[in-house]
Amino acid sequence: MYEFIAFYLFATVITVLFLITVFSKNALYSMSALAGGMIFISGLFFLLEAEFIGVVQIVVYTGAVMALYAFGMMFFDTAREVKENIAAKKVIYTLWIFVSILLVVIICAPIFTGSIQASTPIDENLSNTAALGLLMFTEYLAAFELTAVMLLVAMMAGIILVSRRLDTGVSS
């Protein structure tokens, strides 16, 4: 029961944050929502007891988003004052307090009930990282390599798009 509630809560928060990333007109809001979404994705990994991948998610991907955030800050005029028009501040604060309390309850629930059990057999001789490496480079090797190629293509496409924009003098 704990896993279902936590999964659906994390999935909902991730979806909302990524929708904010896509549909927000303010680039800084988009980057902040993207970083938050990456943090909650790592929460899914921690929920699956894949601590190593969760930490890598936080360090690598959220770190990359924060670097993107820093580059985005360089392109904005910080001297200009930004006026925000948020009509329902009390509703937003209430929702965030409710979500925070719900997260604390979800995280603390298995500690008090003692009902956490692994769904797959655990090999006592291997650490979490060793078991992950063994599984990734045997059973999921094709998916791992395909993901690496996709990330390489995305990186090259980003570099090409930025270089074309800089060559033509187009500003965002």
C-alpha positions as a Python dict, from the first residue, in 0.01 Angstrom:
ca = {
    (1, 'M'): (0, 0, 0),
    (2, 'Y'): (284, 238, 88),
    (3, 'E'): (454, 187, -248),
    (4, 'F'): (136, 253, -445),
    (5, 'I'): (63, 580, -267),
    (6, 'A'): (422, 698, -297),
    (7, 'F'): (444, 599, -664),
    (8, 'Y'): (125, 777, -762),
    (9, 'L'): (219, 1085, -559),
    (10, 'F'): (566, 1101, -717),
    (11, 'A'): (424, 1034, -1064),
    (12, 'T'): (168, 1312, -1024),
    (13, 'V'): (424, 1562, -896),
    (14, 'I'): (670, 1467, -1173),
    (15, 'T'): (401, 1508, -1438),
    (16, 'V'): (293, 1847, -1303),
    (17, 'L'): (652, 1972, -1281),
    (18, 'F'): (732, 1859, -1635),
    (19, 'L'): (411, 2020, -1764),
    (20, 'I'): (523, 2343, -1598),
    (21, 'T'): (859, 2296, -1771),
    (22, 'V'): (696, 2265, -2111),
    (23, 'F'): (420, 2524, -2084),
    (24, 'S'): (578, 2799, -1873),
    (25, 'K'): (667, 3119, -2056),
    (26, 'N'): (927, 3211, -1794),
    (27, 'A'): (1251, 3022, -1861),
    (28, 'L'): (1362, 3036, -1498),
    (29, 'Y'): (1035, 2877, -1384),
    (30, 'S'): (1082, 2608, -1648),
    (31, 'M'): (1433, 2528, -1534),
    (32, 'S'): (1331, 2523, -1168),
    (33, 'A'): (1044, 2286, -1244),
    (34, 'L'): (1279, 2066, -1448),
    (35, 'A'): (1523, 2043, -1156),
    (36, 'G'): (1238, 1959, -918),
    (37, 'G'): (1113, 1691, -1156),
    (38, 'M'): (1458, 1533, -1166),
    (39, 'I'): (1469, 1526, -785),
    (40, 'F'): (1132, 1351, -771),
    (41, 'I'): (1246, 1100, -1034),
    (42, 'S'): (1530, 1012, -800),
    (43, 'G'): (1264, 961, -533),
    (44, 'L'): (1117, 688, -753),
    (45, 'F'): (1455, 517, -763),
    (46, 'F'): (1485, 537, -385),
    (47, 'L'): (1136, 389, -362),
    (48, 'L'): (1257, 95, -572),
    (49, 'E'): (1555, 55, -337),
    (50, 'A'): (1799, 151, -612),
    (51, 'E'): (1992, 397, -400),
    (52, 'F'): (2291, 417, -632),
    (53, 'I'): (2079, 517, -933),
    (54, 'G'): (1886, 764, -715),
    (55, 'V'): (2204, 936, -606),
    (56, 'V'): (2338, 936, -963),
    (57, 'Q'): (2008, 1091, -1076),
    (58, 'I'): (2048, 1370, -823),
    (59, 'V'): (2416, 1434, -882),
    (60, 'V'): (2437, 1401, -1260),
    (61, 'Y'): (2101, 1502, -1404),
    (62, 'T'): (1995, 1757, -1147),
    (63, 'G'): (2349, 1895, -1153),
    (64, 'A'): (2323, 1929, -1532),
    (65, 'V'): (1992, 2112, -1498),
    (66, 'M'): (2149, 2346, -1243),
    (67, 'A'): (2432, 2417, -1489),
    (68, 'L'): (2166, 2492, -1750),
    (69, 'Y'): (1999, 2717, -1492),
    (70, 'A'): (2326, 2905, -1442),
    (71, 'F'): (2372, 2953, -1817),
    (72, 'G'): (2011, 3069, -1845),
    (73, 'M'): (2070, 3327, -1573),
    (74, 'M'): (2358, 3471, -1774),
    (75, 'F'): (2131, 3549, -2069),
    (76, 'F'): (1867, 3740, -1872),
    (77, 'D'): (1872, 4105, -1775),
    (78, 'T'): (1892, 4092, -1397),
    (79, 'A'): (1856, 4469, -1358),
    (80, 'R'): (1500, 4458, -1493),
    (81, 'E'): (1234, 4414, -1226),
    (82, 'V'): (993, 4125, -1277),
    (83, 'K'): (632, 4170, -1174),
    (84, 'E'): (453, 3847, -1091),
    (85, 'N'): (77, 3821, -1088),
    (86, 'I'): (-22, 3516, -882),
    (87, 'A'): (-387, 3540, -784),
    (88, 'A'): (-423, 3239, -553),
    (89, 'K'): (-118, 3246, -326),
    (90, 'K'): (-304, 3093, -31),
    (91, 'V'): (-415, 2796, -242),
    (92, 'I'): (-61, 2737, -364),
    (93, 'Y'): (85, 2755, -12),
    (94, 'T'): (-185, 2524, 123),
    (95, 'L'): (-121, 2268, -150),
    (96, 'W'): (255, 2274, -90),
    (97, 'I'): (207, 2228, 285),
    (98, 'F'): (-32, 1939, 220),
    (99, 'V'): (212, 1775, -24),
    (100, 'S'): (500, 1821, 223),
    (101, 'I'): (306, 1659, 507),
    (102, 'L'): (198, 1376, 276),
    (103, 'L'): (561, 1317, 171),
    (104, 'V'): (673, 1297, 534),
    (105, 'V'): (395, 1047, 612),
    (106, 'I'): (479, 834, 307),
    (107, 'I'): (849, 830, 388),
    (108, 'C'): (796, 751, 757),
    (109, 'A'): (515, 494, 717),
    (110, 'P'): (733, 189, 643),
    (111, 'I'): (966, 274, 929),
    (112, 'F'): (685, 249, 1181),
    (113, 'T'): (504, -49, 1026),
    (114, 'G'): (813, -253, 938),
    (115, 'S'): (641, -387, 626),
    (116, 'I'): (909, -331, 362),
    (117, 'Q'): (996, -649, 173),
    (118, 'A'): (1188, -701, -148),
    (119, 'S'): (987, -816, -449),
    (120, 'T'): (1283, -1000, -604),
    (121, 'P'): (1525, -1239, -435),
    (122, 'I'): (1830, -1067, -292),
    (123, 'D'): (2178, -1205, -349),
    (124, 'E'): (2356, -1147, -19),
    (125, 'N'): (2702, -1173, -183),
    (126, 'L'): (2651, -870, -410),
    (127, 'S'): (2618, -507, -315),
    (128, 'N'): (2341, -295, -464),
    (129, 'T'): (2581, -137, -712),
    (130, 'A'): (2733, -471, -816),
    (131, 'A'): (2390, -627, -868),
    (132, 'L'): (2286, -324, -1075),
    (133, 'G'): (2598, -347, -1291),
    (134, 'L'): (2553, -720, -1343),
    (135, 'L'): (2190, -676, -1446),
    (136, 'M'): (2256, -370, -1664),
    (137, 'F'): (2544, -521, -1859),
    (138, 'T'): (2384, -861, -1913),
    (139, 'E'): (2006, -848, -1940),
    (140, 'Y'): (1960, -479, -2028),
    (141, 'L'): (2273, -415, -2237),
    (142, 'A'): (2085, -325, -2557),
    (143, 'A'): (1862, -72, -2379),
    (144, 'F'): (2163, 73, -2198),
    (145, 'E'): (2357, 122, -2523),
    (146, 'L'): (2052, 263, -2704),
    (147, 'T'): (2004, 516, -2425),
    (148, 'A'): (2370, 619, -2451),
    (149, 'V'): (2337, 673, -2827),
    (150, 'M'): (2016, 875, -2781),
    (151, 'L'): (2183, 1100, -2522),
    (152, 'L'): (2480, 1151, -2755),
    (153, 'V'): (2252, 1247, -3045),
    (154, 'A'): (2054, 1486, -2822),
    (155, 'M'): (2375, 1651, -2704),
    (156, 'M'): (2503, 1693, -3061),
    (157, 'A'): (2167, 1834, -3175),
    (158, 'G'): (2171, 2087, -2891),
    (159, 'I'): (2522, 2200, -2982),
    (160, 'I'): (2429, 2235, -3350),
    (161, 'L'): (2113, 2434, -3270),
    (162, 'V'): (2299, 2671, -3039),
    (163, 'S'): (2584, 2723, -3286),
    (164, 'R'): (2338, 2803, -3568),
    (165, 'R'): (2155, 3051, -3345),
    (166, 'L'): (2485, 3220, -3251),
    (167, 'D'): (2602, 3232, -3615),
    (168, 'T'): (2285, 3404, -3737),
    (169, 'G'): (2273, 3646, -3446),
    (170, 'V'): (1922, 3543, -3341),
    (171, 'S'): (1847, 3611, -2976),
    (172, 'S'): (1576, 3446, -2772),
}
